[in-house]
Amino acid sequence: MPIKVQSDLPAKRILEDENIFIMDETRAMHQDIRPLQIAILNLMPIKEDTEVQLLRSLSNTPLQVDITFLTTGSYVGTHTPTSHLDQFYLTYEDVKNRKFDGLIITGAPVELMEFEEVTYWDELVKIMEWSKANVISTLHICWGAQAGLYYHYGIKKKILDKKMFGIFEHRVLKRRVPFVRGFDDVFYAPHSRYTTVDREDILQCSELSILAESDEAGVFIVIDQNEKMIFVMGHPEYDRISLDKEYKRDIAKGLDIALPKNYYPENQPESRPNLVWRAHANAMYTNWLNYYVYQVTPYEL
């Protein structure tokens, strides 16, 4: 999997230890092909974890992928060292005159706030509007999906009675759509959120289609009629211990948080969680890169 990143990105060493092929800038220069230009707007607080998760998820393709990490200029979080952001991240102002084959907008821990109350909402609006003309396909994840549905289609999020937290069973609704090609009838995916989007609100929008959903977790994958924007409500990129870290972090804070559902064997937090969603996560990201980016992007951006 030739993903191209800066040679000294810490995530590169982690993925190489997992036997995942990461290409550095020197080797990429000697390949006579045009890599896909993929931007990742990383809104998660611990950005290094999300870098590893997304690069791992994008790894199962023979395509060369050149990654540009983006962060917000209007808000600088405190969970990632400033030196890391300065070295490996750009902002919208740095790339607003560029074009990309694909864009990923991640989730963010701000879901209980109204969208307009989020410090960087105006900047995110600029990026989502810019993506219409400057990006071939945009993949929105978790809160990023709710934000995208709200901005592009006016669909509001709703607060849940309790946190949707755990590994949930989903089913495919439209098997012929390439985004879910290779999925089993039933598959699993992680969720960690306090808000949701109503199925009926999406069905009332003629420009959107639901590709997969869960009886318990609700709508999971939504695609627009032009197939340029895709919205994924959960966190398929999460690794084995992501939910474990979130649960134990909340317990340490004294929060009233239930065990993540269908996660720990026999509901024992000391047990090693089973990894039951990785294959479908890999298929999802591979399908996106192939069918919605590579197959439709022009050679000259």
C-alpha positions in Angstrom: 0.0 0.0 0.0 1.9 3.1 -1.2 0.6 5.9 1.1 3.0 8.8 0.8 3.7 10.8 4.0 6.5 12.9 5.4 9.4 10.7 6.3 9.5 11.7 9.9 5.7 11.5 10.7 5.5 9.4 13.9 2.5 7.4 12.5 4.8 6.1 9.8 6.9 4.1 12.2 3.8 2.7 14.0 2.3 1.5 10.7 5.6 0.0 9.5 5.8 -2.0 12.7 2.4 -3.4 11.7 3.9 -4.4 8.3 1.9 -1.8 6.5 3.7 -0.3 3.5 4.2 3.4 3.9 6.1 5.2 1.2 8.3 8.2 2.0 8.8 11.2 -0.2 12.1 10.0 -1.6 10.8 6.8 -3.0 7.6 8.4 -4.3 9.6 10.7 -6.4 11.0 7.8 -8.4 7.6 6.4 -9.4 6.3 7.7 -12.7 2.6 7.9 -11.7 0.4 10.6 -10.4 -0.5 9.8 -6.8 -4.0 10.6 -5.5 -4.1 13.8 -3.6 -6.1 13.2 -0.4 -6.6 15.8 2.3 -7.6 14.8 5.9 -9.1 17.5 8.0 -8.3 16.1 11.4 -10.7 17.6 14.0 -10.1 14.9 16.6 -8.3 16.1 19.8 -5.5 13.5 19.9 -4.5 13.8 16.3 -1.7 11.3 16.3 -4.1 8.4 17.1 -6.5 9.5 14.3 -3.5 9.7 11.9 -2.6 6.1 12.5 -6.2 4.9 12.3 -7.0 6.6 9.0 -3.7 5.8 7.4 -4.2 2.2 8.4 -7.7 2.2 6.9 -6.5 3.8 3.6 -3.7 1.2 3.3 -5.4 -1.6 1.4 -5.1 -0.3 -2.1 -2.4 -0.5 -4.9 -2.9 3.2 -5.6 -0.3 5.7 -4.5 -1.9 8.2 -2.1 -0.3 11.5 -1.1 -1.7 12.6 2.2 -2.1 16.2 3.3 -3.1 16.7 6.9 -5.2 19.8 7.7 -6.2 21.4 11.0 -8.2 24.5 11.8 -6.4 27.8 11.9 -9.2 29.5 14.0 -8.8 27.0 16.9 -5.7 25.2 18.2 -6.4 22.3 20.5 -4.3 21.4 23.6 -4.1 17.6 23.2 -1.6 17.6 20.3 1.8 19.4 20.6 2.1 22.6 18.7 5.4 21.3 17.2 3.6 18.4 15.7 0.9 20.6 14.1 3.6 23.0 12.8 5.6 20.2 11.2 2.9 18.0 9.7 -0.3 20.1 9.3 -1.6 22.8 7.0 -4.7 25.0 7.3 -7.4 26.0 4.9 -5.5 29.2 4.1 -2.6 27.1 3.0 -4.6 25.0 0.5 -7.5 27.1 -0.6 -6.0 27.5 -4.0 -5.2 23.8 -4.5 -7.4 21.0 -5.7 -7.6 17.5 -4.2 -8.9 14.2 -5.4 -10.4 13.4 -2.0 -11.1 14.9 1.4 -11.9 13.3 4.7 -13.5 15.3 7.4 -13.2 13.5 10.8 -15.4 13.6 13.8 -14.9 16.0 16.8 -15.9 15.9 20.4 -18.2 18.9 20.1 -21.5 17.2 19.2 -23.5 18.5 22.2 -22.8 22.1 21.1 -24.9 23.7 18.4 -23.0 23.8 15.2 -22.8 27.6 15.1 -21.4 27.6 18.6 -18.3 25.6 17.7 -15.3 27.9 17.6 -14.2 26.8 14.2 -17.6 26.5 12.6 -17.2 29.4 10.2 -13.9 28.0 9.0 -15.4 24.5 8.5 -18.2 26.1 6.5 -15.6 27.7 4.2 -13.9 24.3 3.8 -17.1 22.4 3.0 -18.1 25.1 0.5 -14.6 25.0 -1.0 -14.8 21.2 -1.3 -17.7 21.5 -3.8 -15.5 22.9 -6.5 -12.0 21.8 -5.4 -12.5 18.2 -4.3 -13.7 15.2 -6.4 -15.2 13.3 -3.4 -15.6 14.1 0.3 -16.0 11.5 3.0 -17.5 12.8 6.3 -17.1 10.8 9.5 -19.2 10.8 12.7 -19.6 14.5 13.8 -18.2 15.5 10.5 -21.1 13.6 8.8 -23.6 15.4 11.0 -22.0 18.7 10.2 -22.0 18.0 6.5 -25.6 16.9 6.4 -26.6 20.1 8.4 -24.6 22.5 6.2 -25.3 21.0 2.8 -28.9 19.8 3.4 -30.2 21.5 6.5 -30.7 18.2 8.4 -30.4 18.8 12.1 -28.9 16.4 14.6 -30.8 15.3 17.7 -29.5 14.5 21.2 -29.8 10.9 22.3 -31.1 9.9 25.7 -27.8 8.1 26.4 -24.5 7.8 24.6 -24.5 5.4 21.5 -21.4 3.6 22.6 -20.1 0.2 21.4 -20.0 -2.2 18.5 -23.3 -2.5 16.6 -24.7 -4.7 13.9 -25.6 -3.1 10.6 -27.2 -4.2 7.3 -26.7 -3.2 3.7 -29.7 -1.6 2.0 -28.4 -0.9 -1.5 -26.0 -3.6 -2.4 -25.4 -2.4 -6.0 -23.9 0.9 -4.9 -20.0 0.5 -5.2 -19.4 2.1 -1.8 -20.6 -1.1 -0.1 -19.3 -3.5 -2.7 -17.9 -6.6 -0.9 -19.9 -6.0 2.3 -21.6 -8.9 4.0 -25.4 -8.7 4.5 -24.6 -8.0 8.2 -21.5 -6.2 9.4 -20.2 -4.4 12.5 -19.0 -0.9 13.2 -18.0 1.2 16.3 -20.1 4.2 17.5 -19.2 6.7 20.1 -21.6 9.7 20.1 -24.3 11.5 22.0 -26.3 12.7 18.9 -27.9 11.2 15.9 -29.7 12.1 12.6 -33.2 10.9 12.1 -33.8 8.4 9.4 -37.1 10.1 8.3 -35.3 13.4 7.9 -32.9 11.8 5.4 -35.6 10.0 3.6 -37.5 13.3 3.1 -34.4 14.6 1.2 -34.6 13.4 -2.4 -30.9 14.1 -3.0 -29.8 11.5 -0.4 -29.9 7.7 -0.1 -29.3 5.5 2.9 -26.8 2.7 2.0 -26.6 1.0 5.4 -28.2 1.2 8.8 -28.6 -0.4 12.2 -31.7 -1.3 14.2 -30.0 0.0 17.3 -27.5 2.6 16.1 -29.7 4.1 13.3 -28.5 5.3 10.0 -24.9 4.5 9.2 -24.0 5.4 5.6 -25.6 8.1 3.5 -24.6 9.2 -0.1 -25.7 12.1 -2.2 -27.2 11.7 -5.6 -24.1 13.0 -7.4 -22.0 10.5 -5.4 -19.6 13.3 -4.5 -20.4 13.4 -0.8 -20.6 10.4 1.6 -21.6 10.6 5.2 -20.6 7.8 7.7 -22.2 8.1 11.2 -19.8 5.9 13.1 -16.1 5.4 13.5 -15.1 2.4 11.2 -11.5 3.6 11.4 -11.3 3.0 15.2 -8.7 0.4 16.2 -9.1 -2.4 18.8 -8.6 -0.3 21.9 -10.2 3.1 20.9 -13.4 2.5 22.7 -11.5 1.0 25.7 -9.4 4.2 26.0 -12.6 6.3 25.8 -14.4 4.2 28.4 -11.5 4.2 30.9 -10.9 7.9 30.3 -14.5 8.7 31.2 -14.4 6.4 34.3 -11.2 8.2 35.5 -13.1 11.5 35.1 -15.9 10.2 37.3 -18.5 10.3 34.5 -21.5 8.0 34.6 -20.7 6.0 31.5 -22.0 2.5 30.7 -19.8 -0.3 29.3 -19.5 -0.1 25.5 -22.0 -2.6 24.1 -20.9 -5.8 22.4 -17.2 -4.9 23.0 -15.6 -6.6 25.9 -15.8 -10.4 26.0 -18.3 -11.3 28.7 -18.5 -7.5 29.5 -15.2 -7.7 31.4 -13.3 -4.4 30.9 -10.0 -6.2 31.7 -10.5 -8.5 28.7 -8.9 -7.8 25.3 -11.7 -6.6 23.0 -12.4 -8.7 19.8 -11.7 -6.8 16.5 -14.8 -7.6 14.4 -15.1 -4.6 12.2 -11.7 -4.1 10.5 -12.4 -6.0 7.3 -15.5 -3.9 6.5 -13.7 -0.7 7.4 -10.9 -1.6 5.0 -13.4 -2.5 2.3 -15.2 0.8 2.8 -12.1 3.0 2.5 -10.8 1.0 -0.4 -14.1 1.3 -2.2 -14.1 5.1 -1.6 -10.6 5.5 -3.0 -11.2 3.3 -6.0 -14.8 4.0 -7.2 -15.4 7.6 -6.0 -11.9 9.1 -6.3 -9.6 7.2 -8.7 -12.1 6.1 -11.2 -13.6 9.6 -11.7 -10.8 12.0 -11.0 -9.0 13.6 -14.0 -5.3 12.9 -14.6 -4.6 16.7 -14.4 -6.2 18.1 -11.3 
